[in-house]
Amino acid sequence: MKLSQILPILEEMAPQAYAEDFDNVGLLVGNPEQEIKGILVCHDALENVIDEAIAKNCQLVVCFHPIIFSGLKKITGANYVERAVLKAIKNDIAIYAVHTALDNHRNGVNKILGDALGLENLRILIPKKQFISKLVTYVPAENAEKVRNALFDAGAGNIGNYENCSFNSKGIGTFMGNEHSNPELGERFEFVETDEIKIEVTFEKHLESKILKALFTNHPYEEVAYEIYRLENQHQNIGLGMLGNLPEPMSELDFLKMVQTKMQTGGIRYSALLGKPIERVAVLGGSGAFAISAAKKAQADAFITSDLKYHNFYEAENQLVLTDIGHFESERYTKNYIADFLMKKIPNFAIVLSEENTNPVKYL
């Protein structure tokens, strides 16, 4: 396969539009036209992982963390990032990163973490803001169904657990074309009044070009009247972290032991125990100190994340148990999810799960 054939599959799994603004996701190294015979899936695309890709005849490395996070001014092999990139380029190895694009996906990192811990009724902890737009357009009544269905097919009208959502109101449209016009209704210089339907649909902002193409292709008018608004609504199915419930309440120590076992961590750091059962649990894979307030607001009994600093533990404020299980550990099952997804989408193709442990943190 060409890399260009694989990129849409990766985009389906982790849309780049879902990524945080600070992140660097997508194709980091490589040419979309290059031939791919095998894909190596890993957590970090380090030099030893590139060696593994070469040995296993994989021309594409799909990693969770982007090996290139900030701009490179030179590539001389002076550090671990430059060495990995140099080796990939020399050996025609493409590198693709998903990171926060998969963090924000409803089936991504935090769903994987929640499932590993046996949490039920999972929902987004911090829904993504400013991600929803609204299209308003005006269509002759007899064309309304065709236009509306085309917008639905392009991805408009999805709200939470519902699809094909729209609001439609009747009205009178008026127009008069000039000497350059070619009106669908009436003649040039004729004032026209016609029954129209005002259609309103919401959509995820990264779908705007696709939505407008569907509108222009299916609308009968020469000049299409439409408006697009950016909404403040939160997107309940896209965002960081998850909140769920244990099947049965657990004592704090039993809970911590369960987490340590299931996440295979060499140690857990946690805040003061409160002497009450753990039932509602918030999780956020990777560095999650910024979400402590959200976990408290959600009335979680415990918050599982990583990279907490000394003063972050004070923020528990006797409201919940903060639990730092380690960065790698909180994301450890992510590469398995990526590999499984690709195997289902590209059957009978070489999808290889990396055997390299790229966790830089060691425990006694």
N, C-alpha and C positions, 0 to 999 in steps of 0.2 A: 504494500500500500504506500501511497504517497503521504507524507506528513499532512498535507492539506486535507486529506480525507479523514484523518484522525482528529484534527483540531475541532471540528464541530461536535464531535462526541465528547471531548473534554469540556467544551463550552456548555454542553447540555448538563454535564455532571456538576460543574461549578462555574456558572456564568460570571464572566469577568466584571460585569456591572455590579455584582453583589459585593465585590471586594471593598475594603476600606480605602479611603483616599490616600493614606500613607503607604499603601502596600505596592508590591511589584509582582503582579501575577501574569500568567499567560506564557507565551513562547519567549524564553530568555536567550536561548542560543539555537541557531539552526535556520535552515531554509525550508519554507513550506513545500518546495518542489522535490526535496530529497526523498529517496526511497527508504522505507522503514520495514525491516524484516522482523524486528522484535522490540518489545517495550519493557523496560525495567522500571518497576515501581518502588519508590524508596521514601524515606522520611526527609533526608538531607542529601543533596547531590554533591557530596564531598569527593575528593580525588580518588579515594579507595572505591567509591561507588562507581565512578567513571571507569576505573579499571575493571570492576565487575561487569559493567555493561559491555566493555570491549571483549572480555573473556566469554561472555554469553551471547555474543553476536546481536546485541540490542543497539539500535541506532537512535532510540528515543528513551530518555530518562524522564519519567513523570515523578516529580518530587512534591512533598507537601510544603516545606519551607523554601522560599526563593534563595538560591545561592547568591544571586545578585540582588541586593536589597536597595542599596543606594548607588548612585552613579559611580562608574569606574572611569578614572581619568587616564589610566594606563594599565596594561596587562603584561607584567614582567615576571610573574611567578613569585612575587615577593611575599605573598601570604596565601592562606588556604583557599580564599575565594579565587584569586588570580590563577592559582595552580589548577584548580578544578576546571575553570573556564578555558584555560589554555589547552589542557588535555582534551577536553570535549571538542574544541575547535579543530585541533590537530587530527583527531580521529573521527571527524564527521558525526559526532554525537550531538543530537538536539536535546535541549533541556526545557521542560515545561513545568511551571509551578502553579499550585492552586491556592494555597494558604487561606487568606480571609474570605476568598470567594466560596470556599467550602465551609469555612467557619460560619458564615451567615446563612448557609443553605439549611432548610428545615430537616433534611436527611443527612446533614453533614457531621462535622466534628463533634458537636455537642449532643446530637441525637445518638451518635455512636457511643459516646461516653455514658450518656444516660442509660442506653440499652445494656451496656456492659455491667452497669451497677444494678440492673433490674428495676429501674424506675418506671412508673406507669403514668399515663395521662400527661405525657410530656408536651410542653408548650414553650414558646420563645420567651426568654427572660427579658431581653432588651430589644423590642421590635424596632426595625430600621425606620428612620424618619426621612422625610423629603424624598421618598422613592416612588411615590404614586402621582401620576398626572391624570388629568381629566380632559377628554375631548368632547366638544360640543359642536354639532353640525346640523344642517337643515336640509331635508331631502323631500322631494315630491312624495306624496303619500303612497303612490303606487310603486315607488322604488325603495321604500323604507326597509322592508324585510330583507331585500337583497343586500343593501348596504350594511345593515345591522349584522347580518350573518357573516359578511366578509370581515367586519371588524372583530367579531367573535373568533373567527378562524385565525386571525392575525395575533390573537392573544389578549384582546380587550375584554373587559367585562368579568374578570375574575376577582372575586372578593372573598377572602378567607376560604371557606369550604364550599363556596358557590361559584358557578360559572355562568356565562351568558347573561350577566346582569346589565341592565340598562334602564334609563328612564326616558319615556317618550311622551311628548305633549304636542297637541295639535295647534296649528296657527296659520296665519296667512302670510305668505312670502310675496314680496314685490320686487320688481326690477325692470330696467329698461336698457337695452343694449345700444351702444353707439355704432358708428359706421364700420368699426373694425370687429364687431361682435358676430358670433354665429350661434344665436340662442337655440336651445333645445325646445323651448316653448315660446310661441309668439314670433314676432318679426322684429327686425332692427327698428329702433325709435318707437316701438310700441310699449306702452306701460302695461305690465302683466301683473295680475294678482292670481295666486294659485295656492291651493291647499298644500301645506307642507307639514312634515313631522320634525320636531326638534329632538334629536337623539343625543343622549348624554351617556358616556361610558368612561370608566376609569381604566388605567393600564399602568404597568410598570414602566418607568421612564425610559429604560434602555430599549424598549420596543417601539419608540416613537416613529422611527423611519419606516418600520414595517407596517405600523398602523396607518400612517399617512399614505403609503403606497396602496394599501387596500382601499382606503377612502377614495383616492383619486381614480383608481382603476374601475371602481364600481359605481361611482356617483355619476348621474347622467349630465350634470351641468358642465358647461365649458369653464366657468369660474366657480370653484367650490368655496362656499362660505364655511369657515370653521374657526374655532378658538381652542387653545390649549392652556390649561391652568396647572400650576404646580400646587399640590395639596400638602397640607401639614399632617394629614392622617398618617398614623403608624401602619406599617405593613406587618400584620400579625404572623405571617408565615416566613418572614425573612428577618434575621437579626442575630445578635450574639447571645450565647448562653441558652440554657434550657432550665425549666423548672418542672419537677415531677414529684411523685410520691412513692415511697417504699410500699410494697404489698402489705407489710405489717410494721408497726412502730418498733424501733430497736433502741436498746440502751446506747448511750454515747460510745462507750468502749467497744461494744460489739459492732457498732457501726464502723468505727475506725479500723477495727481488725478486718472487717469484711472488705472495706475499701482497699486496704493494704494488700489483701490477698488477690482480689479481682484485678487490681491495676498493676500488680507485680512490682510494687515500688520498694526500694531499699529502705525507705523511712518516710514518715509523715510528720510534718510540723503542724501544730494546731493551737488554737486559742483556748482560753480557759473553758473547762466543761461547766455546764449549767445545771446538771442534775435533773434533766428532763429528757423524755424520749425524743428520738429523731424520727420524723415521718416525712415532712416536706423538705426536699433537697434541691438546691440550685447548683448547677455545674457550668463551668466555662473552661474549655480546654485552652492551654497556653497561659499567657500572662493575663490575669483577671482581676487585679487589685481595683481597677476602675469600676468594677461591677459590684463591689461590696454593698454600696448603698442600694442598688437595685435588688440585691438578694434580701436585704433587710426589709425593704419596702414590700417585697413579695411575701414577707413573713416566713421565709425559709428557716428551718431549724438548723441547717448546716449548708455551707457553701464550699464546694470542691473546686479548686483551681490550682494555680502555681505561681511562682516568682513573687510571693508576698515578701515585703520588706518588714523590718522590725516594727515600725510604727503602724503598718497596716493591721497588725494583730490587735492593736488598741481599738481599731474601728469596729470590732465585733460588738463592743459596748454592752456585753451581757445580753445580746439579743439573739445571737446564733453562734454556732461553732465554725470558725474559719479553718479550712483544711487545705494545706499546701502539699500536694502529692508529687510534685516535680513536673517540670515542663514536658519532657519527653513522655513521661508516664501518662500524663493527661491526654496525650494525643496518640498513644502507642498503637491503637487499633485502626488508625486512619488509613495507613497504606494498604491494609487488608481490604478495606471498603473500596478504595480506588481500584485495586487489582480485580476484585469481584465485579465491580461495575463494568470495567473494560472487557472482562471475559464474557459477560453477558451480551455486550454490545458488539464485540468483534470475536465471535466464536471461531474456532479453528485457526487462531492466530497466536503467536508466541507472546504471552503476557507472563512476565517473570517477576516474582516477589523477591526483592533484595534480601540477601542473607546478612548484610552488613549491619551491625549495631552502631548507629551514629550518635548515641546519647553521650554527650561530653561529660556528664556528671557521674561520678563513681561514689559508691557507699562502702563503708566498713562493714 
